[in-house]
Amino acid sequence: MWTTLSNDTCLLDPAHVCGSDGYAAFVVNATTLGRVKSGVDLTWENNARFVTQSTCHDDLSKSIAPGSLSIWVYHMQGSKYRPDEFQIAGSNITIMDDALSAGWDTQMHTLFEASEHGQVVVDGTVKPVGGGGYVTGGGPSCLAPHFGLATDNVMQMAVVTPLCEIPTLT
């Protein structure tokens, strides 16, 4: 989908010359929050723009910025089911309930392992959507009337801020 939104006219008419004008000039393959932070640091040092990109489910072209630095978070995947309790980072608070930890771009459909433990994952209708973008976009779902939005079900999240900090939000 993101290719169509990059003003690449050759996709519509084979007679037009294809170019890279609509794309980022540089890409960071971010596999950790530290790599994301390095990319954001680089844009600050060079007064450049940056965008983040994961599974390319972006209907509004937010991951397209010609000449920018693209921080690709696609490989920040993986999940771990945590039965019975969840320790909030940096505190002595323990939530006595099951939890599921997931990497920033873990695709939502892979989180259904929680259903094997009697838990519900609030998911949308497109299987390969990345969890980070889905949750920070609210996480709409047909399950929302019963379980809330995906965002409502987050216990904590580590992020990289535009000021290059990595707080854990609860």
C-alpha contacts under 8 A as a table, 3 or more apart, distances in Angstrom:
res1	aa1	res2	aa2	distance
1	M	4	T	5.54
1	M	5	L	6.89
1	M	56	C	6.41
1	M	57	H	6.69
1	M	58	D	7.08
1	M	59	D	7.40
2	W	5	L	5.19
2	W	6	S	6.48
2	W	56	C	5.79
2	W	57	H	7.42
2	W	58	D	6.54
2	W	59	D	7.79
2	W	61	S	6.63
2	W	63	S	7.43
2	W	64	I	7.21
3	T	6	S	5.39
3	T	7	N	7.95
3	T	8	D	7.09
4	T	7	N	6.76
4	T	8	D	6.62
4	T	11	L	7.39
5	L	8	D	7.45
5	L	61	S	6.11
5	L	64	I	7.57
6	S	22	G	4.69
6	S	23	Y	6.56
6	S	61	S	7.74
6	S	64	I	6.33
7	N	22	G	5.83
8	D	11	L	6.17
8	D	18	C	6.65
8	D	19	G	7.00
8	D	20	S	7.86
8	D	21	D	7.87
8	D	22	G	6.57
9	T	12	L	5.58
9	T	13	D	6.53
9	T	16	H	6.65
9	T	18	C	7.19
10	C	13	D	4.99
10	C	14	P	5.35
10	C	15	A	6.90
10	C	16	H	4.72
10	C	17	V	5.79
10	C	18	C	5.08
11	L	14	P	6.53
11	L	18	C	7.78
13	D	16	H	5.75
14	P	17	V	7.53
19	G	22	G	7.75
20	S	23	Y	5.62
21	D	66	P	6.25
21	D	67	G	7.65
22	G	64	I	7.26
22	G	65	A	7.00
22	G	66	P	4.79
22	G	67	G	7.77
23	Y	64	I	6.44
23	Y	65	A	6.35
23	Y	66	P	4.70
23	Y	67	G	6.51
23	Y	68	S	7.69
24	A	27	V	6.99
24	A	64	I	7.14
24	A	65	A	5.97
24	A	66	P	4.98
24	A	67	G	4.74
24	A	68	S	4.58
24	A	69	L	5.59
24	A	70	S	5.78
25	A	66	P	6.97
25	A	67	G	4.53
25	A	68	S	5.51
25	A	69	L	6.10
25	A	70	S	7.80
26	F	67	G	7.63
26	F	68	S	6.68
26	F	69	L	4.80
26	F	70	S	6.16
27	V	69	L	5.59
27	V	70	S	4.62
27	V	71	I	5.81
27	V	72	W	6.75
28	V	35	R	7.67
28	V	36	V	7.78
28	V	39	G	6.47
28	V	69	L	7.38
28	V	70	S	6.26
28	V	71	I	4.89
28	V	72	W	5.93
29	N	35	R	7.78
29	N	71	I	6.38
29	N	72	W	5.04
29	N	73	V	6.57
29	N	74	Y	7.96
29	N	75	H	7.76
30	A	33	L	7.30
30	A	35	R	4.94
30	A	36	V	5.44
30	A	71	I	6.31
30	A	72	W	5.67
30	A	73	V	5.16
30	A	74	Y	7.75
30	A	75	H	7.13
30	A	76	M	7.30
31	T	35	R	6.45
31	T	36	V	7.81
31	T	73	V	6.39
31	T	74	Y	7.79
31	T	75	H	5.46
31	T	76	M	5.08
32	T	35	R	5.26
32	T	36	V	6.57
32	T	76	M	6.47
33	L	36	V	4.95
33	L	37	K	6.13
33	L	159	V	7.31
33	L	160	V	6.80
33	L	166	I	7.63
34	G	37	K	4.99
34	G	38	S	6.19
35	R	38	S	4.94
35	R	39	G	6.34
36	V	39	G	5.17
36	V	40	V	6.37
36	V	71	I	6.57
36	V	73	V	7.85
36	V	160	V	6.99
37	K	40	V	5.06
37	K	41	D	6.00
37	K	160	V	6.14
37	K	164	C	5.66
37	K	165	E	7.55
37	K	166	I	7.78
38	S	41	D	4.98
38	S	42	L	6.15
39	G	42	L	5.09
39	G	43	T	6.47
39	G	69	L	7.60
39	G	71	I	6.57
40	V	43	T	5.20
40	V	44	W	6.42
40	V	50	F	7.24
40	V	162	P	6.94
40	V	164	C	6.32
41	D	44	W	5.19
41	D	45	E	6.23
41	D	164	C	6.35
42	L	45	E	5.11
42	L	46	N	6.22
43	T	46	N	5.18
43	T	47	N	5.63
43	T	48	A	4.67
43	T	49	R	6.17
43	T	50	F	6.59
43	T	69	L	7.20
44	W	47	N	5.13
44	W	48	A	6.56
45	E	48	A	7.91
48	A	68	S	6.43
48	A	69	L	7.36
49	R	65	A	7.64
49	R	67	G	7.95
49	R	68	S	4.98
49	R	69	L	6.31
50	F	65	A	7.49
50	F	68	S	5.24
50	F	69	L	4.59
50	F	70	S	5.62
50	F	71	I	7.09
51	V	62	K	7.31
51	V	63	S	5.33
51	V	64	I	6.96
51	V	65	A	6.85
51	V	68	S	7.10
51	V	69	L	6.43
51	V	70	S	4.94
51	V	71	I	6.11
52	T	63	S	5.82
52	T	70	S	5.60
52	T	71	I	4.65
52	T	72	W	5.85
52	T	73	V	7.09
53	Q	56	C	6.38
53	Q	63	S	5.56
53	Q	70	S	6.72
53	Q	71	I	6.15
53	Q	72	W	4.87
53	Q	73	V	6.23
53	Q	74	Y	7.32
54	S	57	H	7.90
54	S	72	W	5.70
54	S	73	V	5.17
54	S	74	Y	4.50
54	S	105	D	6.50
54	S	130	G	6.67
55	T	74	Y	6.35
55	T	105	D	7.78
55	T	128	P	7.14
55	T	129	V	6.24
55	T	130	G	6.00
56	C	63	S	7.81
57	H	129	V	6.46
58	D	61	S	5.81
58	D	62	K	6.61
58	D	63	S	6.93
59	D	62	K	7.99
61	S	64	I	5.37
62	K	65	A	7.72
63	S	70	S	7.78
65	A	68	S	5.57
72	W	75	H	7.90
73	V	76	M	5.57
73	V	104	W	7.25
73	V	105	D	6.23
74	Y	77	Q	7.09
74	Y	105	D	5.51
74	Y	106	T	7.97
74	Y	130	G	7.93
75	H	105	D	6.85
76	M	103	G	5.26
76	M	104	W	5.51
76	M	105	D	5.20
76	M	106	T	6.67
77	Q	102	A	6.95
77	Q	103	G	4.54
77	Q	104	W	6.36
77	Q	105	D	5.17
77	Q	106	T	4.14
77	Q	107	Q	7.37
78	G	102	A	5.69
78	G	103	G	5.28
78	G	106	T	5.67
79	S	100	L	6.84
79	S	101	S	5.36
79	S	102	A	4.16
79	S	103	G	6.28
79	S	106	T	7.18
79	S	111	L	7.15
80	K	100	L	5.75
80	K	101	S	5.17
80	K	102	A	6.55
81	Y	98	D	7.69
81	Y	99	A	6.18
81	Y	100	L	4.55
81	Y	101	S	6.43
81	Y	113	E	7.86
81	Y	114	A	6.79
82	R	85	E	6.83
82	R	86	F	6.86
82	R	98	D	5.75
82	R	99	A	5.04
82	R	100	L	5.75
82	R	101	S	7.39
83	P	86	F	7.93
83	P	97	D	7.09
83	P	98	D	4.52
83	P	99	A	6.43
84	D	96	M	5.90
84	D	97	D	4.87
84	D	98	D	4.72
84	D	99	A	7.76
85	E	94	T	6.52
85	E	95	I	5.47
85	E	96	M	4.34
85	E	97	D	4.78
85	E	98	D	5.57
85	E	99	A	7.12
86	F	94	T	5.54
86	F	95	I	5.09
86	F	96	M	6.52
86	F	97	D	6.72
86	F	98	D	6.88
86	F	99	A	6.29
87	Q	91	S	7.75
87	Q	92	N	7.34
87	Q	93	I	6.14
87	Q	94	T	4.42
87	Q	95	I	6.35
88	I	91	S	5.84
88	I	92	N	7.14
88	I	93	I	5.69
88	I	94	T	6.05
88	I	95	I	7.46
88	I	155	M	7.93
88	I	156	Q	7.24
88	I	170	T	7.59
89	A	168	T	7.20
100	L	114	A	7.15
102	A	106	T	6.14
102	A	131	G	7.94
103	G	106	T	5.25
103	G	131	G	7.88
103	G	132	G	7.85
104	W	130	G	7.37
104	W	131	G	6.17
104	W	132	G	4.69
105	D	130	G	4.56
105	D	131	G	5.36
105	D	132	G	5.51
105	D	133	G	7.65
106	T	110	T	7.22
106	T	111	L	7.90
106	T	130	G	5.46
106	T	131	G	5.47
106	T	132	G	7.54
107	Q	110	T	5.72
107	Q	111	L	7.35
107	Q	127	K	7.20
107	Q	128	P	5.15
107	Q	129	V	5.38
107	Q	130	G	4.35
107	Q	131	G	5.62
108	M	111	L	5.50
108	M	112	F	7.73
108	M	123	D	6.42
108	M	127	K	6.40
108	M	128	P	6.45
108	M	129	V	5.96
108	M	130	G	6.02
108	M	131	G	5.41
109	H	112	F	5.97
109	H	123	D	7.51
109	H	127	K	5.07
109	H	128	P	6.45
109	H	129	V	7.87
110	T	113	E	6.89
111	L	114	A	6.29
111	L	121	V	6.95
112	F	115	S	5.44
112	F	116	E	7.58
112	F	120	V	7.76
112	F	121	V	6.44
113	E	116	E	5.49
113	E	117	H	7.53
114	A	117	H	5.37
114	A	118	G	6.78
114	A	119	Q	5.24
114	A	120	V	6.64
114	A	121	V	7.01
115	S	118	G	4.92
115	S	119	Q	4.75
115	S	120	V	5.77
115	S	121	V	7.42
116	E	119	Q	7.27
121	V	150	A	7.89
122	V	139	G	7.62
122	V	141	S	6.49
122	V	143	L	6.17
122	V	144	A	7.15
122	V	147	F	7.17
122	V	148	G	7.86
122	V	149	L	6.88
122	V	150	A	5.26
123	D	139	G	7.11
123	D	140	P	7.53
123	D	141	S	5.77
123	D	143	L	7.62
123	D	150	A	6.93
124	G	127	K	7.54
124	G	139	G	7.09
124	G	140	P	6.30
124	G	141	S	4.76
124	G	142	C	7.22
125	T	141	S	7.43
126	V	129	V	6.08
129	V	133	G	7.89
129	V	134	Y	6.81
130	G	133	G	5.92
130	G	134	Y	6.18
131	G	134	Y	4.96
131	G	135	V	5.83
132	G	135	V	5.43
132	G	136	T	6.11
133	G	136	T	5.27
133	G	137	G	5.87
134	Y	137	G	5.20
134	Y	138	G	6.59
134	Y	139	G	5.10
134	Y	150	A	7.82
135	V	138	G	5.21
135	V	139	G	4.72
135	V	150	A	5.60
135	V	151	T	5.09
136	T	139	G	7.08
136	T	151	T	6.69
137	G	151	T	7.99
138	G	149	L	6.25
138	G	150	A	6.38
138	G	151	T	5.29
139	G	149	L	5.25
139	G	150	A	4.41
139	G	151	T	5.83
140	P	144	A	6.58
140	P	149	L	5.48
140	P	150	A	6.71
141	S	144	A	5.20
141	S	149	L	6.66
141	S	150	A	7.66
142	C	145	P	7.09
143	L	146	H	5.64
143	L	147	F	5.97
143	L	148	G	7.17
143	L	149	L	7.82
144	A	147	F	5.06
144	A	148	G	4.16
144	A	149	L	4.95
144	A	150	A	7.65
145	P	148	G	5.89
148	G	151	T	7.86
148	G	152	D	5.77
148	G	153	N	7.21
149	L	152	D	5.22
149	L	153	N	7.01
150	A	153	N	5.39
150	A	154	V	7.03
151	T	154	V	5.57
154	V	157	M	7.28
154	V	170	T	7.97
155	M	170	T	5.77
156	Q	168	T	6.63
156	Q	169	L	5.29
156	Q	170	T	4.18
157	M	168	T	5.51
157	M	169	L	5.12
157	M	170	T	6.54
158	A	166	I	6.52
158	A	167	P	5.81
158	A	168	T	4.21
158	A	169	L	6.08
159	V	166	I	5.48
159	V	167	P	6.09
159	V	168	T	6.62
159	V	169	L	7.70
160	V	163	L	7.98
160	V	164	C	5.96
160	V	165	E	5.60
160	V	166	I	4.63
160	V	167	P	7.06
161	T	164	C	5.25
161	T	165	E	5.31
161	T	166	I	6.43
161	T	167	P	7.85
162	P	165	E	7.47
